[in-house]
Amino acid sequence: MKKIGIIICGRYQDCSGGKCFRAIRERAGGFSRYP
């Protein structure tokens, strides 16, 4: 999951570490496809 998060973070350059983890929790952006 961490690797996926890093890849997603790479896509969203505006995203800081905290926002990335928040996106994972909220299933935002690329994570919306995961259950």
C-alpha positions as CSV (number, residue, x, y, z in Angstrom):
1,M,0.0,0.0,0.0
2,K,2.9,2.3,0.8
3,K,4.3,1.9,-2.7
4,I,0.9,2.7,-4.3
5,G,0.8,5.8,-2.1
6,I,4.2,6.9,-3.2
7,I,3.1,6.5,-6.9
8,I,-0.1,8.4,-6.3
9,C,1.9,11.1,-4.5
10,G,4.2,11.3,-7.5
11,R,1.2,12.1,-9.7
12,Y,-0.1,14.8,-7.4
13,Q,2.9,17.0,-6.8
14,D,0.8,19.4,-4.7
15,C,0.2,16.6,-2.3
16,S,2.3,16.5,0.9
17,G,2.8,13.3,3.0
18,G,-0.2,14.1,5.2
19,K,-2.5,14.8,2.3
20,C,-1.5,11.5,0.7
21,F,-2.4,9.5,3.8
22,R,-5.6,11.4,4.1
23,A,-6.4,10.6,0.4
24,I,-5.8,6.9,1.2
25,R,-8.2,7.1,4.1
26,E,-10.9,9.0,2.2
27,R,-10.3,6.8,-1.0
28,A,-9.7,10.0,-2.9
29,G,-8.3,10.3,-6.4
30,G,-6.6,7.0,-7.5
31,F,-7.7,5.3,-4.3
32,S,-11.4,5.6,-5.1
33,R,-11.2,2.4,-7.1
34,Y,-10.1,0.4,-4.1
35,P,-12.7,-1.0,-1.7
